[in-house]
Amino acid sequence: MNERGKDKGCFRWWEDSSESIKLYDAGKNIKMKQGMRAREVIEDSGYNPECEYLKFEVHFKKPHLLNNGRDLTLEALQNPQFLQSLSSILMEQYHLSIVR
């Protein structure tokens, strides 16, 4: 687990050679990085600044490994079986980040 002191526990990430996983306070991120106009647009979309939001991201550094070593294509990203596989991988990563 990686963490920077300046984030005061609101941002953590895990990383290895094939992926990085980020977990952070999305509400704080919006307040720190968005101007007032952008915040209004976000609130119009359903964001409530009084609620607590947690954002979870998985960044695959070698996405071709998800497709048996082949480059990812639009066709693969529309394939229901491939999407189900991605969903399973995401849930596994989410579970691992909670356990860590």
Beta strands, then each sheet from edge to edge (+ up, - down):
strand 1: 2-3
strand 2: 11-15
strand 3: 19-25
strand 4: 54-60
sheet 1: 1+ 2- 3+ 4-
end
